[in-house]
Amino acid sequence: MIDREQVRKVANLARLELTSEEEELFTVQLGRILDYFEQLSELDITGVAPTTRAIDVSNVTRADNLQPYPDREAILQSAPEQEGDYFKVPKILNAE
């Protein structure tokens, strides 16, 4: 079972400020969640392969075929700013 001190510690690690009412509520809720996991640990899972989902699903993706765009000048002309043959974008790293 989880106690209020453990809830305070987790809240501190998560940088959360909890009221005493929230601490009490989360203590009860987290206790119920942990009790449920205790029930799950009693199941016999011998012969059950580990999985990340209940059904076998895979992404359907298309092949990534690299093709040059036929009208490069049109793309560059639509850019708000350009520098030579490149798009000019604001600097975001080490901006000082």
N, C-alpha and C positions, 0 to 999 in steps of 0.2 A: 504494500500500500504506500502511496505517496503522501507526504505531509506538506504543510504550508512552507516550511523552510526550503524544501526541494523546489516548490513552485517559485518561491522568491529567487532562488539561485538560477533557475532556468530563465525567469523573467529578466534578471540582471544580465545574463549572458546574451539574451536577445535584445537588450537595451529597451525593455518595456517597463513602464511605470504602472503598477497595478494598485488599485484601491484595495482595502481590506475585504470588501465585498467580492471583488474580482478574484482575489487570492482564494477565498473560500469556495467560490463557484468553480474555479479551475482545479482546485484540489479535488473536489468531488468528481468533476468531469474526467480529469486525467486518471483518477483512481479507477473509474469505470472502464476506461479504455484499457488500462493495464490489466484489470481483471479479465476482460474479454481475451486479451492475448494469452493470459494464463490458461483459459479454457482451450484456446487453439493449440497450445503446446501439449495438451493431453491427447490430441489426435494421433492415430497411427498412420504415419506417412511413408512407411516402408514401401519401397518400389515406386514412389511418385517422383518423377523427374522434376528438378527445379525449373521454374518458368517465370517469365515476367508478365504474362497475361493468360487468361483462361482459355482463349481460343487462338489458333495459329493464324496470325495476320502478317502480311508483308506489304510494304509500300509498292504501289504500282507507279513506276516512273518511266519516263521516256529516255531514250539515249540522248546524251548531251553532244550534239554535233556542232562543232565550231565552224561558223561561216562568217566571212567578212560582210559588213553591211554595204550595200552597193552605193549609197550616196552619203559618204562620210562628211562632205562639206555641209550638207543639210543639217546633220546632227550638230556639228560645231557651230553653225550659224544660230541654232536655237538655244545654245547655252547662254546664260546671263553674262558670263565672262569667259574669255578664252585667252590662252597665251600660246601663240604659235599653233601647233597642231594638237593642243591639249586643252581640256577643261580646266579653268582656274577656279579653285574652291577655297573657302576660308581655312586658315591654319587652325587646327584644334589641339595639337600637341605642343607643349612648351610655348604657349602663347605669350608668356611674359616678356 
